[in-house]
Amino acid sequence: MFHTKVREFNRRPGVRIGVVVLGALCALAILAASASAATTLHFYDKSLSNTFTDPSGQPIGNVNTPPPPGSAVDITEIGYAGNSKHHATAPTASIHLACVVTTAPQAVCFGQVAIGGSMLLANQFTVSLASGNPFSTVKINGGIGKFAHAHGTIHSTSAGKNNSNVTITYSTDPTTSSAHSISRNSQPEHRPI
C-alpha cells in the first residue's frame, strides 16, 4: 500500500509537468498559426488630396498626363471600414502615397496605411502612372506596431470620383517578411559614410 501511494505521488508531478508542457506547446502552435494566418481588411477610401508637382514644386494642372521625370505625386485618403455601398460613418484608416517620377511614366512610390496607432508599409515599389489604376495592386513589405513584419497585398478598385474600394490582405509572420518592418524597440541602422 505504501509503495502504491509513492508511485501515485511520483506519477502525478510527471503528469502535471507533461500537461503543462503539452499546454505550452499548444499555445505556441496557436500563436504561430495566428501570426502567419492572413488577415483581410476592407475599406472604402475617400480621396482627400491628389497633387502632381513638377521638379521645381509647381503644380501640374493636367492630371491625365504623367508628370515629367523628377516630378512628385502625393495622395492622401481616409478609409472607412466596409465598401462603397456599405461602410462605417467614421474613418478608421488614413492612407498616404508619395511617388517620384523616374522616367515618365514610371515612378518609385512609398505608401503608408495607418490604422489604430499602427502602420502598414509599401516601401519602394514601381508603378506606371500612365495606367488606368497604377495602384490597383501594391505589395505590403513592412509595418510598425501590431503590423510589424507584415507582408501581403493591397488591391484597389475605382468606386466613383477619386474614391476606391480597398482590400488589404496581410500576415505578420516574422520568418517570411522583408527587412522593412520596424518594431517599437528597434534602433536605426548606422552605416559608415
N, C-alpha and C positions, 0 to 999 in steps of 0.2 A: 504494500500500500504506500509506504513512504517513497519507494522508487517511482511509482506511478505519478505521484504528486510532483516529484522533482522533474520527471520527464515532461509533464504537462507545463510546469513552470518554465522550463528551458525552451519548450516549443513556442510558447506564447510570445516571448520577446522576438524570436525569429520570425514568427508570423507577422507581428506588428511591424517589424522593420521591413519585411517583404511587402506588406501592404503600403507602407509609407513610400518605399522606393518605387513600387508599381504606380502609385498615385502621382508621384513626381514625374515619372516618365510619361504618363498620360497627359499631364498638364503641359509638359514640354512639347509633346506631339501636337496638342491642340493649338498651342501658341505658334508653333512652326507652320502648321496648316493655315491658321488665320493670317499670319504675316505674309504668306505667299499667295493666298487666295485673292482673286481680283475683286475689286470693288467698282461699281458703276454708279456714277452720279449724272443726273440730268438737269440742265439749266436752260432757261430762256434768257438769252443775253440781249440787253438793250444797249445800243451804242451811245456813248457819251461824247466822244470826240474822235475824229479821224483827221490827222494833219499830215500833209506832204510838204516838206520844205526842201529847197534846193541846197547845194553845198554852202551857200552864204547865209542860210537860215531864213530866206524869204519864202513865203507860202507859194506853193504851186497851185494854180487855180483849177486846171483841168484834171480831176481825179481819175478820168478814164485813160489817161496817157501815163505810162510808167515814168517816174521821175528819172532825171539823168544820174549817172554814177556820182556817188558821194552824197546824194540826197538822203533825207531821213523820212521814215514813215513812223508815225506814233498813233497808236489806237488805244482807247480806254473804253471799257464796258462795265456794266454791272450785271450780275447774274441772279436770276430768281429761280428757286428750286421748282422743277417741273418742265413744261414746254410752252410753246406759244399759245396753245389752246387752253391749257390749264396749268397755272403756276401760282406760286406764293405771292402775297401782296407786298412783302418786304424783301429786299435783296439780301442774299446770304453770301455772295461772292463778288469779288472785283477782279477784273482782268486787265492786263496791260501787255501790249505788244510793241516792241521797238525794233525797227529794221533799218539797215543802211544798205543802199543800193551799191552793189559791187560793179557789175557790168550789166547795164539795163537789158532785160527787165529783171535780172537775178538780184536777190537781196539776202543778206545774212540777218537773221532775226533772233530775238530773245523774248520769251514770253513768261509771264507770271500769272498764276491764278491764286488769289488769296481767299482762304475760306477759314473763318473762325480762328484767327491767330496763327494759322499755319499756311504754307505756300507750296504749290506745285510749280516746278520749273521746266521750261522747254528752252534749253540753252543752245545757242549757236546752231540753228537749223536754217537751211536754204530754201527759199521759195521763188517762184516766178510770179512777179506782180502783174504779168500780162494774162494770167489765167483768170477764169471767172471767179473762183473762190480759192485764192492762194493758201488760205488757212483751213482748208477742208479737212486735212489730216495732219496733225502735229504730234511728234513724239515727245512724251514726257521723259526727261532724263535726270531728274533730281527733285529734291524737295527740302523743306525746312519744317521743323516741329513734327507733328504727327505724320507728315508726308516725307520724313527723312527716308532716303533710299528708294524713293518712288520711281517707278518706270511704268510706261503704258502709252496710251494714245488719247488725243482729244480730237473728236470728229465734230464738225460744224456744218449745218445746212442753213440756207437762207430762210428767214421767217419774216419777210416784209422788209420795209425800208431800213437798211443797215442793221437789222436785228437778226439773230440766229438762234436755232435750237442746237444745243451743245450736249454731247455725250462724252463724259470723261471716264475712261476705264484705266485703273491703275492697281498696282500692288506695291507693297513696301518690303519685299524680300531683300535683305541686305546682301545676299550671296549673288544676286543677279543684276543689281543696279549699277549705274555708272558712277563715276567719281564726282558728280555734281551735287551730291546730297550734302547737306550741312546740318549738323546736329547742334543743339544748344551749347554744348561744351567744346565744339571744335575750334581750333585756332587757325588763323590764316597761314598759308604756306609762305615761308620766307625763302626767296631764291636770291642767290648772289647775282649781282649785276655784272 
